[in-house]
Amino acid sequence: MFVQTWNKYLPIIKILMKRSVNGDQTLEMNSTDFQRAAGGRKVKYAFSIVLIKGRMKNSETPPPLARDLIAVLQQDDMTRALTRHQEYEFKMNNSFQLFIKNSTPPAPEQEGETVAETNSPGDSKADD
């Protein structure tokens, strides 16, 4: 029902997904796009979903609006790759604002790097 509407906003969503590494992003959308797509039916426009490794984390069934967003993100090669390797939270309110948050945990530091930095070649006791 909303696939065509989400496809309209997909280029902007891609940009905001990339930018979300630096901070939360907000997209103001046109309410009439969604109201037309709903065809006069009562629809819950507000939703909150979390995608981890390309799959939805929430256990409850998302509203059709959110399901169609997930479908559009999975159909596009770039957004599918982004959602596969990072965690994203998508929230939409009744004012048709889509909030995109990259909630990927920071990568753990490897211990091998810190050991290599502390042992410099001049510290060797073999020279004595």
C-alpha positions in Angstrom: 0.0 0.0 0.0 2.8 2.4 0.9 5.6 1.0 -1.2 5.3 3.6 -3.9 5.4 6.4 -1.3 8.5 5.0 0.4 10.2 4.6 -3.0 9.6 8.3 -3.6 11.5 9.1 -0.4 14.2 6.4 -0.7 16.9 8.6 -2.2 16.7 10.9 0.7 16.5 8.0 3.2 19.7 6.6 1.8 21.6 9.9 2.3 20.2 10.2 5.9 21.2 6.6 6.7 24.8 7.3 5.7 24.8 10.6 7.7 23.3 8.9 10.7 26.8 7.6 11.7 27.5 11.2 12.8 24.2 11.7 14.6 20.4 11.2 14.5 18.7 12.4 11.3 15.1 13.6 10.7 13.1 13.7 7.4 10.0 15.8 7.2 7.6 14.2 4.8 4.4 15.3 3.1 1.3 14.0 4.8 -0.8 14.0 1.7 1.5 11.4 0.1 0.7 8.9 2.9 -3.0 9.9 3.1 -3.4 9.2 -0.6 -1.7 5.9 -0.3 -4.0 4.9 2.5 -6.9 5.5 0.2 -9.2 7.0 2.9 -8.6 4.1 5.4 -7.7 4.7 9.0 -4.0 4.0 9.3 -1.7 4.2 12.2 1.1 6.4 11.0 3.3 6.4 14.1 5.7 3.5 14.5 9.1 2.5 15.8 11.2 -0.3 14.5 14.8 -1.5 15.0 16.7 -3.3 12.2 19.6 -5.5 13.3 21.5 -7.3 10.6 18.8 -6.5 8.2 16.0 -8.0 10.3 13.4 -6.4 12.6 14.2 -6.7 16.3 10.7 -5.9 17.6 8.6 -9.0 18.4 5.3 -7.4 17.7 3.9 -7.1 14.2 4.6 -3.7 12.7 1.9 -1.6 11.1 1.6 -1.8 7.3 3.5 1.5 7.0 6.5 0.1 8.7 6.3 -3.2 6.9 6.4 -1.4 3.6 9.4 0.7 4.7 11.3 -2.5 5.6 10.3 -4.1 2.2 11.6 -1.0 0.3 14.9 -1.0 2.3 15.4 -4.7 1.6 14.8 -4.3 -2.1 17.5 -1.7 -2.6 21.0 -3.0 -2.8 22.7 -0.1 -0.9 20.2 0.1 1.9 20.2 -3.7 2.2 24.0 -3.6 2.7 23.8 -0.8 5.2 21.1 -2.5 7.3 23.0 -5.8 7.1 26.1 -4.4 8.7 24.7 -1.8 11.1 21.8 -1.3 13.5 19.2 1.3 12.6 16.2 2.6 14.5 13.4 4.1 12.4 10.7 6.1 14.2 7.8 8.0 12.6 5.4 10.2 14.4 1.9 11.4 13.4 3.4 14.7 12.1 5.1 12.6 9.3 8.6 13.0 10.6 10.9 10.0 10.1 13.7 9.8 12.6 16.7 7.7 11.6 19.2 6.6 14.3 22.3 4.5 13.7 22.5 2.5 17.0 25.5 0.3 15.9 27.6 -0.4 19.0 31.3 0.7 18.6 33.7 -2.0 17.5 35.7 -3.5 20.3 39.4 -2.6 20.3 41.7 -5.5 19.6 44.3 -6.3 22.3 47.0 -7.1 19.7 47.2 -3.4 18.6 47.9 -2.1 22.1 50.6 -4.6 22.8 52.3 -3.8 19.5 52.3 -0.1 20.3 53.9 -0.5 23.8 56.8 -2.8 22.6 59.0 -0.6 20.5 62.2 -2.0 18.9 64.5 0.0 21.2 63.1 -1.5 24.3 64.7 -4.9 23.8 66.9 -6.3 26.6 68.9 -8.4 24.2 71.2 -5.5 23.5 72.7 -5.6 27.1 
